Amino acid sequence: MSELSTEAPAQSAKPTIFFDGVSSRRRQVTLTLGDAIEIVEEGGSPVRWAYADIRRADSPAGILRLAATSAPPLARLEIRDAALAADVTVRCMRLDEHQTTRRGVAKIVGWSVAAAVSIVCVVLFGVPLAADRLAPLVPKPIERRIGDASEVQVKTIFGRRTCEDPAGKAAFTKLVNRLRDAAGLDDDAMTAGVLPTSVPNAFALPGGKVFLLQGLLDKAESPDELAGILAHELGHLKHHDNMRGLIYNGGTSFLIGLLFGDVTGSSAVIFASRSVVEASYSREAETAADTFAIEIMHALGRSPKPSAELMFRITGKEGGSGFTILASHPLTEDRLARMTREDRPASGPPLLTDTEWQALKGICGSGKI
């Protein structure tokens, strides 16, 4: 009979410790190496581990820690004697079978790379495609709820009240209504207001909400300058750019929210803090909104060029910085050049009378912002 098959108690100078995987009690045991490892605790029943079932477990230096596939998951055998550990290692032919080989590492790396590429593809192509397809399909009531929640966030940033001077408000309503009618937007689907802040900006929210900030109104020198910018924002509404940006920026969390109806919490915060404040539409969306503004101004018999001149006056060459109407937009001089090419002599009546224009300029009162 060979030496490996001879049953004999395995003696060691250092204690062998056993955890049965059921209790946390530390047991000092003796090993018998025969056709299997027999683990014997004085006064207890022996435990047998077949060599084919034994696997190496993580352990500190100087200790051979073993587990067994046939034992409870937490069962461990700790051998501290080097000679005994070597004897056991020779008998356990599948000791390291579960360890990751180079081929296994390569497989893991390959799958990790594939997963990373998939995520990138989803972000670059999947989410934008979903945004393009879903934005026009979002039900109007949901879009209005998102707009209401976004409005709360916007007013927290720019001021909780809107400018309410009666004459100025009437003039602003007249200007917005003329643009809205030319744009073909539903009468009950649009609201507009002026917020008292020095930031020169204008933006649209889901649900047909349009806001003009006093800083932009103060810098405007004519109704046509203001009208072209408001028409640009109506273009974003008409093309569902704000909803598209919300779905894109909110990603899968917003898509899940659409399914379960929870779309006025974190999604609104995302929209207000990113899509609105930064006005981060795509270059294509901006170009399309410019085209829409040009068409609206031509339909009203007015030129789109003054609005581009206002933008250039605000930002200067190459665009400016901070919260402006050009954040993430095409370069100011490019836009001005395009609007100049589309310049037409006025063929329609003024959008506002001089009196109405002065009333609009004073809609927020004469006090400083």
Residue frames relative to the residue before (quaternion, step in Angstrom):
aa qw qx qy qz dx dy dz
M 1.0000 0.0000 0.0000 0.0000 0.00 0.00 0.00
S 0.4765 -0.6937 0.4602 0.2826 3.61 -0.89 0.92
E 0.6657 -0.5280 0.3595 0.3857 3.50 -1.29 0.40
L 0.6484 0.5450 -0.3220 0.4230 3.59 1.06 -0.80
S 0.7167 0.4393 -0.2636 0.4732 3.59 1.06 -0.54
T 0.5158 0.6389 -0.4223 0.3840 3.60 1.25 -0.03
E 0.3077 -0.7493 0.5567 0.1844 3.53 -0.76 1.06
A 0.2158 0.7534 -0.5970 0.1713 3.55 -0.84 1.02
P 0.5328 -0.6107 0.4623 0.3597 3.54 -1.03 0.71
A 0.3243 -0.7407 0.5564 0.1915 3.57 -0.89 0.92
Q 0.1961 -0.8000 0.5623 0.0739 3.53 -0.45 1.25
S 0.0060 0.7990 -0.6012 0.0098 3.58 -1.04 0.68
A 0.5134 -0.6499 0.4698 0.3055 3.51 -1.16 0.64
K 0.7391 0.3164 -0.1900 0.5635 3.59 1.21 -0.53
P 0.5737 -0.6266 0.3939 0.3508 3.61 -1.01 0.69
T 0.2922 -0.7047 0.6188 0.1872 3.52 -1.21 0.65
I 0.1946 -0.8120 0.5473 0.0561 3.55 -0.71 1.13
F 0.1002 -0.7974 0.5947 0.0215 3.54 -1.01 0.87
F 0.1002 -0.7364 0.6664 0.0589 3.56 -1.09 0.88
D 0.3558 -0.7917 0.4568 0.1949 3.58 -0.55 1.15
G 0.5102 -0.6744 0.4101 0.3416 3.64 1.25 -0.09
V 0.6500 0.4851 -0.3119 0.4949 3.57 1.29 -0.02
S 0.7727 0.1262 -0.0588 0.6193 3.54 1.00 -0.93
S 0.5260 -0.6377 0.4619 0.3214 3.56 -1.28 0.26
R 0.4158 0.7298 -0.4638 0.2819 3.61 1.25 0.12
R 0.3531 -0.7171 0.5727 0.1819 3.50 -1.01 0.97
R 0.1032 -0.8177 0.5663 0.0061 3.58 -0.62 1.17
Q 0.2594 -0.7328 0.6063 0.1677 3.57 -0.97 0.89
V 0.0316 -0.8413 0.5352 -0.0688 3.55 -0.56 1.20
T 0.3326 -0.6747 0.6144 0.2379 3.50 -1.47 0.14
L 0.2830 -0.7643 0.5566 0.1609 3.57 -1.03 0.78
T 0.1302 -0.7319 0.6616 0.0982 3.52 -1.20 0.71
L 0.1845 -0.8030 0.5622 0.0711 3.55 -0.65 1.16
G 0.1528 0.7744 -0.5962 0.1465 3.57 -0.37 1.24
D 0.7855 -0.1688 0.1523 0.5755 3.56 -0.65 -1.06
A 0.7458 0.0938 -0.1093 0.6504 3.56 1.39 0.04
I 0.5196 -0.5783 0.4937 0.3897 3.55 -1.26 0.13
E 0.1327 -0.7688 0.6224 0.0635 3.53 -0.87 1.01
I 0.1846 -0.7931 0.5778 0.0551 3.52 -0.65 1.18
V 0.0376 -0.8347 0.5468 -0.0540 3.55 -0.44 1.25
E 0.1045 -0.7517 0.6496 0.0450 3.52 -0.94 1.02
E 0.5388 -0.6354 0.4372 0.3389 3.53 -0.89 0.90
G 0.8230 0.1743 -0.1714 0.5127 3.52 -0.80 1.12
G 0.6949 0.4521 -0.2797 0.4843 3.59 1.24 0.01
S 0.5877 -0.5604 0.4400 0.3835 3.56 -1.29 0.18
P 0.4935 -0.6691 0.4623 0.3083 3.60 -0.94 0.83
V 0.2324 -0.7393 0.6180 0.1323 3.54 -1.24 0.62
R 0.1831 -0.8039 0.5596 0.0844 3.58 -0.79 1.01
W 0.0863 -0.7625 0.6402 0.0356 3.53 -1.03 0.94
A 0.3575 -0.7176 0.5542 0.2238 3.58 -0.73 1.03
Y 0.5742 -0.6195 0.4100 0.3442 3.55 -1.00 0.85
A 0.6535 0.5367 -0.3185 0.4282 3.58 1.01 -0.80
D 0.6771 0.4964 -0.2912 0.4586 3.59 1.22 -0.44
I 0.5975 0.6156 -0.3521 0.3743 3.57 1.20 -0.38
R 0.0432 -0.7848 0.6180 -0.0152 3.51 -1.02 0.98
R 0.5063 -0.6326 0.4902 0.3213 3.55 -1.17 0.61
A 0.1799 -0.7584 0.6189 0.0970 3.56 -1.08 0.85
D 0.6347 -0.5208 0.3940 0.4131 3.57 -1.22 0.44
S 0.0953 0.7995 -0.5834 0.1069 3.56 -0.94 0.90
P 0.5409 -0.5992 0.4651 0.3634 3.59 -1.21 0.38
A 0.6832 -0.4752 0.3512 0.4290 3.56 -1.28 0.26
G 0.7851 0.3279 -0.2508 0.4617 3.56 -1.06 0.79
I 0.7237 0.3466 -0.2327 0.5495 3.60 1.25 -0.03
L 0.2121 -0.7256 0.6384 0.1445 3.56 -1.03 0.85
R 0.0683 -0.8056 0.5884 -0.0046 3.57 -0.43 1.23
L 0.1048 -0.8228 0.5585 -0.0085 3.55 -0.74 1.14
A 0.1195 -0.7305 0.6655 0.0955 3.51 -1.33 0.51
A 0.2308 -0.7641 0.5840 0.1478 3.56 -1.26 0.21
T 0.4998 -0.6779 0.4529 0.2923 3.56 -0.90 0.93
S 0.6935 0.4663 -0.2708 0.4779 3.58 1.19 -0.55
A 0.6260 0.5296 -0.3286 0.4687 3.59 1.31 -0.13
P 0.6694 -0.4408 0.3661 0.4729 3.61 -1.22 0.09
P 0.6401 -0.5862 0.3334 0.3680 3.62 -1.01 0.78
L 0.7445 0.4047 -0.2270 0.4801 3.59 1.02 -0.71
A 0.4405 0.6908 -0.4683 0.3309 3.61 1.23 0.04
R 0.0188 0.7993 -0.5980 0.0554 3.57 -0.94 0.95
L 0.1615 -0.7421 0.6445 0.0891 3.51 -1.20 0.73
E 0.1025 -0.8143 0.5711 0.0145 3.57 -0.69 1.12
I 0.0963 -0.7964 0.5971 0.0002 3.54 -0.59 1.23
R 0.1774 -0.8251 0.5337 0.0533 3.54 -0.62 1.19
D 0.6155 0.5385 -0.3417 0.4631 3.58 1.22 -0.32
A 0.4558 -0.7299 0.4382 0.2598 3.60 -0.62 1.13
A 0.6593 0.5108 -0.3202 0.4493 3.61 0.94 -0.84
L 0.6632 0.4890 -0.3041 0.4781 3.57 0.94 -0.88
A 0.6286 0.5399 -0.3326 0.4503 3.57 1.00 -0.80
A 0.6528 0.5056 -0.3150 0.4680 3.58 0.98 -0.84
D 0.6351 0.5343 -0.3262 0.4524 3.60 1.01 -0.84
V 0.6741 0.4853 -0.2940 0.4730 3.57 0.94 -0.90
T 0.6363 0.5545 -0.3279 0.4245 3.57 0.96 -0.88
V 0.6327 0.5400 -0.3259 0.4493 3.59 1.03 -0.81
R 0.7072 0.4780 -0.2619 0.4503 3.58 0.96 -0.84
C 0.6977 0.4539 -0.2720 0.4828 3.61 1.11 -0.63
M 0.1811 -0.8442 0.4991 0.0737 3.56 0.10 1.33
R 0.7412 0.3614 -0.2171 0.5224 3.62 1.17 -0.43
L 0.2008 0.8454 -0.4764 0.1343 3.54 1.26 0.49
D 0.8075 0.2384 -0.1010 0.5300 3.60 0.88 -0.94
E 0.2795 0.8030 -0.4898 0.1928 3.58 1.21 0.40
H 0.6949 0.4854 -0.2711 0.4561 3.55 1.08 -0.73
Q 0.5251 0.6418 -0.4188 0.3701 3.60 1.21 -0.22
T 0.5228 -0.6483 0.4602 0.3076 3.57 -1.11 0.74
T 0.2759 -0.7589 0.5702 0.1513 3.57 -0.79 1.05
R 0.6991 -0.4289 0.3332 0.4650 3.54 -1.26 0.03
R 0.6375 0.5194 -0.3278 0.4651 3.52 1.05 -0.78
G 0.6482 0.5165 -0.3158 0.4619 3.54 1.04 -0.78
V 0.6322 0.5220 -0.3309 0.4673 3.56 1.02 -0.80
A 0.6454 0.5206 -0.3182 0.4594 3.56 0.96 -0.88
K 0.6436 0.5215 -0.3208 0.4592 3.56 1.03 -0.79
I 0.6491 0.5109 -0.3160 0.4666 3.56 0.98 -0.87
V 0.6519 0.5125 -0.3102 0.4650 3.56 0.94 -0.92
G 0.6448 0.5370 -0.3141 0.4440 3.56 0.99 -0.87
W 0.6763 0.4747 -0.2899 0.4829 3.55 0.93 -0.91
S 0.6260 0.5381 -0.3396 0.4509 3.60 1.06 -0.73
V 0.6487 0.5066 -0.3115 0.4750 3.56 0.97 -0.87
A 0.6489 0.5175 -0.3165 0.4592 3.56 0.97 -0.90
A 0.6464 0.5125 -0.3218 0.4648 3.58 1.01 -0.81
A 0.6492 0.5177 -0.3182 0.4575 3.58 0.98 -0.87
V 0.6449 0.5118 -0.3167 0.4711 3.59 0.98 -0.85
S 0.6369 0.5320 -0.3286 0.4509 3.58 1.00 -0.82
I 0.6509 0.5102 -0.3193 0.4627 3.57 0.97 -0.88
V 0.6468 0.5169 -0.3201 0.4604 3.57 0.94 -0.88
C 0.6548 0.5147 -0.3124 0.4568 3.59 0.95 -0.86
V 0.6339 0.5231 -0.3309 0.4637 3.56 1.01 -0.80
V 0.6773 0.4954 -0.2936 0.4579 3.58 0.92 -0.96
L 0.7380 0.4415 -0.2374 0.4517 3.58 0.87 -0.98
F 0.8179 0.2356 -0.0925 0.5166 3.59 0.98 -0.81
G 0.6907 0.5146 -0.2990 0.4108 3.59 0.85 -0.96
V 0.7096 0.4510 -0.2707 0.4688 3.58 0.75 -1.05
P 0.6586 0.4850 -0.3422 0.4625 3.66 0.84 -0.77
L 0.6380 0.5174 -0.3356 0.4611 3.59 0.99 -0.76
A 0.6476 0.5045 -0.3158 0.4758 3.57 0.97 -0.85
A 0.6385 0.5291 -0.3293 0.4515 3.59 0.99 -0.83
D 0.6538 0.5186 -0.3138 0.4529 3.59 0.93 -0.89
R 0.7143 0.4614 -0.2580 0.4586 3.57 0.94 -0.91
L 0.7482 0.4463 -0.2297 0.4340 3.57 0.91 -0.92
A 0.5589 0.6559 -0.3950 0.3185 3.60 1.02 -0.74
P 0.7213 0.4203 -0.2879 0.4693 3.66 0.78 -0.83
L 0.6761 0.5221 -0.2844 0.4352 3.59 1.23 -0.39
V 0.4655 0.6739 -0.4606 0.3421 3.61 1.24 -0.15
P 0.4692 -0.6912 0.4608 0.2996 3.63 -0.68 1.01
K 0.6069 -0.6020 0.3901 0.3422 3.56 -1.04 0.81
P 0.6486 0.5119 -0.3548 0.4375 3.67 0.85 -0.76
I 0.6504 0.4979 -0.3217 0.4750 3.59 1.01 -0.79
E 0.6414 0.5249 -0.3268 0.4543 3.57 0.96 -0.85
R 0.6545 0.5012 -0.3194 0.4673 3.59 1.00 -0.77
R 0.6231 0.5303 -0.3415 0.4624 3.59 1.01 -0.73
I 0.6436 0.5039 -0.3186 0.4800 3.57 0.99 -0.80
G 0.6482 0.5237 -0.3113 0.4567 3.55 0.99 -0.86
D 0.6441 0.5192 -0.3251 0.4580 3.59 0.97 -0.82
A 0.6771 0.4784 -0.2965 0.4741 3.58 0.93 -0.88
S 0.6391 0.5188 -0.3235 0.4667 3.58 1.04 -0.76
E 0.6174 0.5578 -0.3426 0.4363 3.57 1.04 -0.76
V 0.6145 0.5419 -0.3431 0.4593 3.57 1.04 -0.76
Q 0.6668 0.4978 -0.2983 0.4676 3.56 0.94 -0.91
V 0.6554 0.5194 -0.3124 0.4507 3.58 0.94 -0.90
K 0.6908 0.4704 -0.2880 0.4676 3.58 0.88 -0.89
T 0.5707 0.5599 -0.3839 0.4621 3.58 1.18 -0.42
I 0.6902 0.4684 -0.2653 0.4835 3.56 1.07 -0.80
F 0.8293 0.2811 -0.0973 0.4730 3.57 0.75 -1.07
G 0.7126 -0.3931 0.2747 0.5120 3.60 1.18 -0.01
R 0.4341 -0.7595 0.4332 0.2168 3.54 -0.83 1.02
R 0.7243 0.3836 -0.2548 0.5132 3.60 1.19 -0.15
T 0.3505 -0.6851 0.5864 0.2530 3.53 -1.31 0.33
C 0.5675 -0.5943 0.4457 0.3551 3.55 -1.21 0.52
E 0.1223 -0.8625 0.4908 -0.0144 3.56 -0.66 1.13
D 0.2772 0.7527 -0.5575 0.2141 3.64 1.09 0.38
P 0.5032 -0.7103 0.3879 0.3030 3.65 -0.55 1.12
A 0.6961 0.4603 -0.2906 0.4681 3.59 0.81 -0.95
G 0.6625 0.5006 -0.3020 0.4683 3.57 0.98 -0.84
K 0.6459 0.5163 -0.3184 0.4635 3.56 1.02 -0.78
A 0.6325 0.5239 -0.3274 0.4672 3.59 1.02 -0.77
A 0.6594 0.4987 -0.3111 0.4687 3.59 0.98 -0.83
F 0.6526 0.5090 -0.3153 0.4643 3.58 0.98 -0.83
T 0.6372 0.5224 -0.3240 0.4648 3.59 0.99 -0.83
K 0.6383 0.5251 -0.3266 0.4585 3.59 0.97 -0.82
L 0.6659 0.5014 -0.3046 0.4609 3.60 0.90 -0.91
V 0.6754 0.4882 -0.2962 0.4667 3.58 0.87 -0.95
N 0.6551 0.5222 -0.3224 0.4406 3.60 0.94 -0.83
R 0.6380 0.5147 -0.3392 0.4616 3.59 0.99 -0.73
L 0.6618 0.4885 -0.2999 0.4831 3.56 0.98 -0.82
R 0.6503 0.5314 -0.3128 0.4437 3.57 0.96 -0.87
D 0.6640 0.4983 -0.3090 0.4640 3.56 0.91 -0.89
A 0.6652 0.4909 -0.3070 0.4714 3.59 0.97 -0.81
A 0.6767 0.4919 -0.2857 0.4675 3.58 1.15 -0.63
G 0.4112 -0.7299 0.4601 0.2940 3.59 1.20 -0.31
L 0.3909 0.7074 -0.4944 0.3201 3.59 1.10 0.66
D 0.5864 -0.5998 0.4167 0.3504 3.56 -1.11 0.75
D 0.5686 -0.6266 0.4232 0.3239 3.54 -1.07 0.84
D 0.7593 0.3866 -0.2055 0.4814 3.58 0.91 -0.94
A 0.6227 0.5703 -0.3333 0.4195 3.57 1.26 0.02
M 0.7262 0.4136 -0.2267 0.5002 3.60 1.26 0.09
T 0.0315 0.7426 -0.6690 0.0038 3.50 -1.12 0.80
A 0.0778 -0.8030 0.5906 0.0190 3.57 -1.10 0.65
G 0.0454 0.7999 -0.5966 0.0467 3.54 -1.17 0.60
V 0.3559 -0.6934 0.5832 0.2291 3.53 -1.36 0.28
L 0.1918 -0.7879 0.5787 0.0872 3.58 -0.86 1.01
P 0.4277 -0.7401 0.4657 0.2290 3.59 -0.88 0.96
T 0.4053 0.6707 -0.5293 0.3254 3.57 0.06 1.28
S 0.5216 -0.6718 0.4354 0.2951 3.57 -1.09 0.67
V 0.4680 0.6731 -0.4497 0.3545 3.60 1.25 -0.06
P 0.3020 -0.7631 0.5385 0.1910 3.66 -0.72 0.97
N 0.3635 0.7363 -0.4773 0.3129 3.56 0.09 1.26
A 0.0304 -0.7344 0.6737 0.0764 3.51 -1.41 0.18
F 0.0685 0.8131 -0.5741 0.0672 3.59 -0.97 0.73
A 0.3441 -0.7143 0.5747 0.2026 3.51 -1.34 0.37
L 0.2226 -0.7535 0.6063 0.1227 3.55 -1.16 0.71
P 0.6328 -0.5014 0.4009 0.4329 3.59 -1.19 0.31
G 0.7537 0.3765 -0.2808 0.4598 3.55 -1.16 0.55
G 0.6114 -0.6150 0.3376 0.3660 3.60 1.20 0.42
K 0.4507 0.6726 -0.4678 0.3546 3.58 1.09 0.65
V 0.0430 -0.7873 0.6150 -0.0051 3.57 -0.87 0.99
F 0.0657 -0.8006 0.5955 0.0071 3.55 -0.90 0.99
L 0.1759 -0.7350 0.6492 0.0858 3.50 -1.11 0.91
L 0.2735 -0.7609 0.5657 0.1618 3.58 -0.89 0.90
Q 0.6025 -0.6239 0.3621 0.3415 3.56 -0.96 0.92
G 0.5839 0.5992 -0.3758 0.3985 3.58 1.07 -0.66
L 0.6640 0.4802 -0.2975 0.4900 3.57 1.06 -0.73
L 0.6337 0.5320 -0.3253 0.4578 3.56 1.00 -0.84
D 0.6501 0.5301 -0.3239 0.4376 3.59 0.95 -0.83
K 0.7112 0.4596 -0.2592 0.4644 3.59 1.03 -0.73
A 0.5697 0.5995 -0.3815 0.4130 3.59 1.23 -0.36
E 0.2507 -0.7939 0.5429 0.1099 3.57 -1.00 0.87
S 0.7939 0.1146 -0.0843 0.5911 3.60 1.24 -0.09
P 0.6320 -0.5323 0.3910 0.4055 3.61 -1.18 0.40
D 0.6302 0.5525 -0.3460 0.4219 3.61 1.02 -0.74
E 0.6061 0.5504 -0.3585 0.4485 3.59 1.04 -0.72
L 0.7021 0.4595 -0.2582 0.4787 3.55 0.89 -0.97
A 0.6423 0.5578 -0.3256 0.4126 3.57 0.96 -0.90
G 0.6544 0.5230 -0.3305 0.4347 3.60 0.92 -0.82
I 0.6605 0.4893 -0.3102 0.4776 3.58 1.03 -0.76
L 0.6462 0.4973 -0.3257 0.4785 3.60 0.96 -0.78
A 0.6237 0.5270 -0.3414 0.4655 3.60 1.03 -0.72
H 0.5985 0.5537 -0.3485 0.4624 3.57 1.08 -0.71
E 0.6793 0.4742 -0.2927 0.4776 3.62 0.91 -0.88
L 0.6126 0.5246 -0.3536 0.4738 3.59 1.07 -0.62
G 0.5893 0.5655 -0.3608 0.4502 3.57 1.15 -0.59
H 0.6313 0.5166 -0.3319 0.4737 3.58 1.03 -0.77
L 0.6422 0.5078 -0.3250 0.4735 3.58 1.03 -0.76
K 0.6632 0.5255 -0.3067 0.4358 3.56 0.85 -0.99
H 0.7518 0.3903 -0.1991 0.4928 3.58 1.01 -0.85
H 0.4318 -0.7211 0.4396 0.3169 3.61 1.31 0.10
D 0.2394 0.8091 -0.5096 0.1687 3.60 1.10 0.59
N 0.6445 0.5254 -0.3458 0.4347 3.59 1.00 -0.72
M 0.6569 0.4804 -0.3136 0.4892 3.60 1.00 -0.75
R 0.6242 0.5368 -0.3365 0.4571 3.56 1.03 -0.77
G 0.6684 0.4907 -0.2954 0.4745 3.58 0.95 -0.85
L 0.6296 0.5329 -0.3344 0.4558 3.57 1.03 -0.73
I 0.6657 0.4840 -0.3032 0.4802 3.58 0.90 -0.90
Y 0.6624 0.5092 -0.3101 0.4538 3.58 0.95 -0.86
N 0.7186 0.4394 -0.2601 0.4721 3.59 0.82 -0.98
G 0.6865 0.4691 -0.2870 0.4758 3.58 1.06 -0.69
G 0.2634 -0.8148 0.4842 0.1798 3.58 1.25 -0.41
T 0.8397 -0.1932 0.1426 0.4870 3.53 -1.19 -0.66
S 0.5945 0.5732 -0.3840 0.4130 3.61 1.04 -0.63
F 0.6692 0.4763 -0.3055 0.4816 3.58 1.02 -0.76
L 0.6240 0.5374 -0.3483 0.4477 3.60 0.99 -0.76
I 0.6410 0.4957 -0.3203 0.4906 3.58 1.02 -0.79
G 0.6283 0.5405 -0.3327 0.4498 3.57 1.03 -0.78
L 0.6180 0.5422 -0.3424 0.4548 3.57 1.04 -0.74
L 0.6597 0.5205 -0.3103 0.4445 3.56 0.98 -0.85
F 0.7950 0.3184 -0.1476 0.4948 3.58 0.95 -0.89
G 0.5706 -0.6545 0.3586 0.3427 3.56 1.25 0.18
D 0.5760 0.5720 -0.3901 0.4346 3.64 1.21 0.06
V 0.2689 0.8044 -0.4791 0.2259 3.56 0.38 1.22
T 0.6554 0.5187 -0.3277 0.4404 3.60 1.18 0.20
G 0.5764 0.5792 -0.3919 0.4227 3.59 1.20 0.25
S 0.8372 0.1392 -0.0635 0.5250 3.56 -0.33 -1.26
S 0.6108 0.5678 -0.3650 0.4140 3.60 1.02 -0.67
A 0.6524 0.5068 -0.3214 0.4628 3.57 0.96 -0.80
V 0.6248 0.5298 -0.3409 0.4612 3.57 1.03 -0.75
I 0.6262 0.5269 -0.3325 0.4688 3.57 0.98 -0.86
F 0.6772 0.4974 -0.3086 0.4458 3.57 0.85 -0.93
A 0.6961 0.4871 -0.2931 0.4385 3.57 0.80 -0.99
S 0.7355 0.4493 -0.2481 0.4423 3.57 0.87 -0.91
R 0.7805 0.3173 -0.1726 0.5102 3.58 1.05 -0.58
S 0.7639 0.3949 -0.2302 0.4555 3.56 0.46 -1.19
V 0.7193 0.4282 -0.2585 0.4821 3.61 1.02 -0.72
V 0.7269 0.4467 -0.2632 0.4504 3.55 0.60 -1.16
E 0.7512 0.3638 -0.2092 0.5095 3.57 0.93 -0.87
A 0.2609 -0.7932 0.5080 0.2113 3.61 1.28 -0.26
S 0.2802 0.8244 -0.4520 0.1937 3.56 1.07 0.81
Y 0.1132 0.7679 -0.6139 0.1435 3.56 0.37 1.27
S 0.5886 -0.5662 0.4295 0.3854 3.55 -1.23 0.34
R 0.6496 -0.5091 0.3872 0.4110 3.56 -1.24 0.39
E 0.6363 0.5299 -0.3297 0.4535 3.60 1.01 -0.79
A 0.6582 0.5066 -0.3092 0.4632 3.58 0.97 -0.88
E 0.6460 0.5200 -0.3209 0.4575 3.58 1.01 -0.78
T 0.6514 0.5119 -0.3127 0.4647 3.55 0.98 -0.87
A 0.6552 0.5065 -0.3077 0.4685 3.58 1.00 -0.84
A 0.6468 0.5055 -0.3211 0.4721 3.60 1.03 -0.77
D 0.6125 0.5292 -0.3453 0.4750 3.59 1.08 -0.66
T 0.6360 0.5265 -0.3212 0.4639 3.57 0.97 -0.87
F 0.6408 0.5246 -0.3106 0.4665 3.55 0.99 -0.90
A 0.6615 0.5074 -0.3091 0.4576 3.60 0.93 -0.90
I 0.6242 0.5339 -0.3356 0.4613 3.57 1.01 -0.79
E 0.6690 0.5035 -0.2990 0.4577 3.58 0.90 -0.93
I 0.6568 0.5096 -0.3163 0.4571 3.59 0.96 -0.84
M 0.6746 0.4873 -0.3048 0.4632 3.57 0.87 -0.91
H 0.6379 0.5038 -0.3342 0.4771 3.60 1.01 -0.71
A 0.6392 0.5305 -0.3301 0.4483 3.59 0.99 -0.81
L 0.7004 0.4351 -0.2606 0.5022 3.58 1.14 -0.63
G 0.4989 -0.6722 0.4154 0.3558 3.56 1.29 0.04
R 0.5875 0.5515 -0.3729 0.4601 3.59 1.15 0.60
S 0.5010 -0.6635 0.4724 0.2927 3.58 -1.21 0.43
P 0.4148 -0.7025 0.5147 0.2637 3.62 -1.05 0.72
K 0.4886 0.7115 -0.4171 0.2847 3.60 1.22 -0.35
P 0.6326 0.5546 -0.3705 0.3937 3.69 0.83 -0.76
S 0.6349 0.5295 -0.3530 0.4380 3.61 0.98 -0.72
A 0.6472 0.5005 -0.3222 0.4762 3.59 1.02 -0.72
E 0.6207 0.5320 -0.3397 0.4651 3.58 1.09 -0.67
L 0.6192 0.5261 -0.3372 0.4756 3.58 1.07 -0.71
M 0.6555 0.5082 -0.3176 0.4595 3.59 0.91 -0.88
F 0.6633 0.5035 -0.3098 0.4588 3.56 0.94 -0.87
R 0.6317 0.5405 -0.3236 0.4518 3.56 1.07 -0.75
I 0.6667 0.5037 -0.2945 0.4637 3.57 1.07 -0.73
T 0.8196 0.3096 -0.1265 0.4653 3.53 0.73 -1.06
G 0.3483 -0.7220 0.5238 0.2882 3.57 1.04 -0.66
K 0.7435 -0.3966 0.2946 0.4507 3.53 -1.34 -0.05
E 0.8352 0.1840 -0.1809 0.4857 3.58 -1.11 0.84
G 0.6043 -0.5758 0.3734 0.4048 3.59 1.16 0.29
G 0.3872 -0.7286 0.5219 0.2163 3.54 -1.21 0.48
S 0.4734 -0.6399 0.5108 0.3249 3.54 -1.18 -0.54
G 0.6827 0.4727 -0.3568 0.4280 3.53 -1.28 0.23
F 0.7214 -0.4232 0.3243 0.4420 3.54 -1.31 -0.33
T 0.2541 0.7566 -0.5662 0.2060 3.58 -0.04 1.24
I 0.6624 -0.5131 0.3710 0.4004 3.50 -1.28 0.22
L 0.6950 0.4795 -0.2817 0.4558 3.60 1.21 -0.19
A 0.3528 0.7353 -0.5181 0.2577 3.61 1.17 0.17
S 0.8410 0.0242 -0.0825 0.5341 3.58 -0.74 1.14
H 0.5110 0.6439 -0.4182 0.3864 3.61 1.19 0.44
P 0.6625 -0.4537 0.3778 0.4610 3.58 -1.27 0.09
L 0.6475 -0.5331 0.3693 0.4003 3.58 -1.18 0.54
T 0.5958 -0.6200 0.3831 0.3376 3.55 -1.00 0.89
E 0.6908 0.4828 -0.3035 0.4445 3.59 0.84 -0.92
D 0.6050 0.5404 -0.3588 0.4618 3.61 1.11 -0.60
R 0.6640 0.4992 -0.2944 0.4724 3.53 0.97 -0.90
L 0.6452 0.5166 -0.3206 0.4626 3.57 0.97 -0.83
A 0.6389 0.5210 -0.3307 0.4594 3.58 0.99 -0.81
R 0.6598 0.5009 -0.3170 0.4617 3.59 0.93 -0.81
M 0.6756 0.4884 -0.2999 0.4637 3.57 0.88 -0.93
T 0.6097 0.5468 -0.3487 0.4557 3.59 1.11 -0.64
R 0.6395 0.5150 -0.3206 0.4722 3.57 1.02 -0.79
E 0.7160 0.4282 -0.2420 0.4953 3.58 1.12 -0.65
D 0.3730 0.7456 -0.4776 0.2772 3.60 1.27 0.15
R 0.0137 -0.7790 0.6267 -0.0132 3.55 -1.02 0.87
P 0.5331 -0.5802 0.4827 0.3824 3.60 -1.12 0.48
A 0.5636 -0.6136 0.4295 0.3483 3.57 -1.03 0.75
S 0.0565 -0.8093 0.5846 -0.0011 3.57 -0.81 1.04
G 0.6954 0.4164 -0.2585 0.5256 3.55 1.30 -0.11
P 0.6481 -0.5202 0.3728 0.4127 3.59 -1.23 0.27
P 0.6312 -0.5151 0.3974 0.4223 3.61 -1.17 0.40
L 0.5310 -0.6484 0.4437 0.3175 3.57 -1.03 0.75
L 0.7737 0.0413 -0.0240 0.6317 3.57 1.18 -0.64
T 0.4809 -0.6176 0.5243 0.3354 3.55 -1.20 0.47
D 0.6762 -0.4792 0.3545 0.4329 3.57 -1.24 0.26
T 0.6420 0.5226 -0.3199 0.4608 3.56 1.02 -0.82
E 0.6656 0.4950 -0.3015 0.4703 3.58 0.94 -0.89
W 0.6352 0.5315 -0.3321 0.4513 3.58 1.01 -0.76
Q 0.6641 0.4857 -0.3087 0.4772 3.57 0.93 -0.82
A 0.6223 0.5280 -0.3395 0.4678 3.60 1.08 -0.68
L 0.6423 0.5167 -0.3185 0.4680 3.56 1.00 -0.82
K 0.6370 0.5337 -0.3297 0.4479 3.58 0.96 -0.84
G 0.7515 0.3703 -0.2097 0.5041 3.60 1.11 -0.60
I 0.2882 0.8051 -0.4867 0.1785 3.58 1.20 0.31
C 0.7303 0.4031 -0.2388 0.4971 3.60 1.07 -0.63
G 0.6029 -0.5630 0.3621 0.4342 3.60 1.23 0.14
S 0.5820 -0.6175 0.4141 0.3295 3.52 -1.25 0.19
G 0.5153 0.6518 -0.4242 0.3601 3.62 1.23 -0.17
K 0.5775 -0.5856 0.4435 0.3563 3.53 -1.27 0.47
I 0.5389 -0.6283 0.4597 0.3217 3.51 -1.19 0.71
